[in-house]
Amino acid sequence: MSAVVLQQSLRDLDAAYKNFFDSAKGKRRGRKAGPPRCKSKKDTRQSIRLNTNAFSLQDNGTVYVAKVGNLKVKWSRRLPAAPTSLTVTKDSSGRYFLSFVVDTEPDILPEAETDVGLDLGLSAAEPCTTATTTQHVTSSSKDAASSPPDGWRR
């Protein structure tokens, strides 16, 4: 077993206990964090997280994982940049999934020429600052199917 896997699991456990105790003392903002949970006997998912020291992408499309070797991968899409982390997950049917963490630059959108304000109103669904309105949607077919026939009471 790679030492990176053990170090990463210790880092995760340390972060979980730090969040729990900071939350109990009031140092942590947001909702309260519960105590770290042990692995469940019922949950059959297994996963490991590796940093860049423990894996590398090969030119032939395989992924080299330390202490394991080359893994053939069925790629769903190309990676936009070099990965910084890899999570290997095994599900209950014995399939393995690789999940990469990639740092990318955010897309800068062009500046809009005008501002538009939307309001959820009573008479119109969305009155806009551009003087256009969208009407409320009437009942859907699902609502019509669940409503009683005319003349019936609920």
Phi and psi in degrees as a GROMACS rama.xvg file:
@    title "Ramachandran Plot"
@    xaxis  label "Phi"
@    yaxis  label "Psi"
@TYPE xy
-71.6677  141.964  SER-2
-67.8369  -26.076  ALA-3
-62.3572  -38.4535  VAL-4
-64.3645  -44.1708  VAL-5
-66.8796  -41.092  LEU-6
-63.7605  -40.356  GLN-7
-67.0404  -39.1674  GLN-8
-67.4877  -34.8371  SER-9
-67.2209  -38.4418  LEU-10
-63.0252  -41.3175  ARG-11
-64.2264  -42.9835  ASP-12
-64.6619  -41.3546  LEU-13
-62.0902  -43.3609  ASP-14
-64.8019  -38.4084  ALA-15
-65.0243  -44.7661  ALA-16
-68.2576  -37.3106  TYR-17
-62.7177  -45.1883  LYS-18
-62.8429  -39.3606  ASN-19
-64.7939  -49.6002  PHE-20
-71.4621  -36.3514  PHE-21
-64.6625  -36.0225  ASP-22
-68.9619  -40.0449  SER-23
-67.0583  -33.4691  ALA-24
-84.6379  -9.04826  LYS-25
87.7264  7.8101  GLY-26
-79.1712  -22.5565  LYS-27
-97.9431  130.045  ARG-28
-81.3576  159.276  ARG-29
96.4473  -169.791  GLY-30
-73.7543  158.14  ARG-31
-67.0774  137.347  LYS-32
-91.197  136.257  ALA-33
-81.6228  171.541  GLY-34
-68.1573  153.138  PRO-35
-60.0926  141.615  PRO-36
-101.028  146.993  ARG-37
-77.3425  163.908  CYS-38
-63.6908  144.723  LYS-39
-90.346  142.98  SER-40
-72.1491  -27.4147  LYS-41
-80.6532  -29.9488  LYS-42
-83.3798  117.126  ASP-43
-96.6946  6.56568  THR-44
-74.1308  137.074  ARG-45
-126.734  140.797  GLN-46
-149.544  153.453  SER-47
-134.017  149.739  ILE-48
-117.823  131.784  ARG-49
-121.155  142.245  LEU-50
-94.2356  -175.511  ASN-51
-65.6316  -16.278  THR-52
-74.3322  -19.6518  ASN-53
-108.456  -0.614984  ALA-54
-150.181  161.58  PHE-55
-154.144  150.385  SER-56
-88.6071  132.122  LEU-57
-95.4693  159.551  GLN-58
-66.9146  -27.5451  ASP-59
-84.8345  10.9779  ASN-60
90.1587  2.24769  GLY-61
-94.3492  166.638  THR-62
-118.008  125.761  VAL-63
-91.1448  124.362  TYR-64
-115.049  130.609  VAL-65
-59.2209  139.625  ALA-66
69.0849  -0.923874  LYS-67
-116.51  -50.655  VAL-68
117.476  -162.701  GLY-69
-79.064  135.717  ASN-70
-114.503  128.914  LEU-71
-75.2869  136.178  LYS-72
-124.914  136.633  VAL-73
-97.498  104.371  LYS-74
-77.5352  135.796  TRP-75
-90.5027  -26.208  SER-76
-163.801  166.758  ARG-77
-79.4752  148.783  ARG-78
-81.2715  134.558  LEU-79
-74.0469  -19.8451  PRO-80
-154.993  178.691  ALA-81
-69.4665  134.236  ALA-82
-73.4385  147.956  PRO-83
-103.732  -18.2571  THR-84
-153.714  155.095  SER-85
-136.064  132.413  LEU-86
-115.179  125.659  THR-87
-105.516  123.112  VAL-88
-122.86  135.75  THR-89
-113.265  124.634  LYS-90
-91.6565  -178.765  ASP-91
-67.8176  -20.6781  SER-92
-92.3885  7.65201  SER-93
87.1085  8.74249  GLY-94
-85.1195  145.8  ARG-95
-107.559  140.525  TYR-96
-127.918  137.779  PHE-97
-108.759  132.866  LEU-98
-126.198  123.89  SER-99
-103.599  143.691  PHE-100
-102.432  125.745  VAL-101
-128.457  132.94  VAL-102
-91.8991  123.838  ASP-103
-129.001  162.134  THR-104
-81.3255  142.245  GLU-105
-69.8672  147.097  PRO-106
-76.6279  127.04  ASP-107
-90.5051  119.539  ILE-108
-84.5193  148.94  LEU-109
-67.5059  150.095  PRO-110
-69.8073  136.041  GLU-111
-76.038  147.789  ALA-112
-76.8242  -36.0533  GLU-113
-131.529  157.528  THR-114
-98.5442  143.318  ASP-115
-126.354  131.233  VAL-116
-107.999  139.135  GLY-117
-117.471  145.668  LEU-118
-140.085  132.564  ASP-119
-86.1877  102.524  LEU-120
-100.153  178.966  GLY-121
-87.036  -42.6352  LEU-122
-86.3346  -31.7781  SER-123
-126.814  145.764  ALA-124
-66.8954  -46.9646  ALA-125
-139.203  84.8117  GLU-126
-71.394  129.321  PRO-127
-105.734  162  CYS-128
-71.4404  -12.4772  THR-129
-89.3867  12.2622  THR-130
69.4686  16.3859  ALA-131
-102.312  149.798  THR-132
-130.352  155.291  THR-133
-118.373  129.654  THR-134
-79.6518  156.463  GLN-135
-63.4138  146.343  HIS-136
-81.6048  134.156  VAL-137
-76.0546  -178.939  THR-138
-60.6058  143.364  SER-139
-82.0242  173.07  SER-140
-64.5538  -29.6662  SER-141
-67.559  -41.7987  LYS-142
-66.4256  -39.4751  ASP-143
-65.1464  -36.2907  ALA-144
-69.7079  -30.5909  ALA-145
-87.9462  -13.3207  SER-146
-80.4281  147.936  SER-147
-72.9395  158.314  PRO-148
-63.697  161.402  PRO-149
-59.1646  141.086  ASP-150
90.0351  -8.65512  GLY-151
-95.1677  150.751  TRP-152
-112.756  154.559  ARG-153
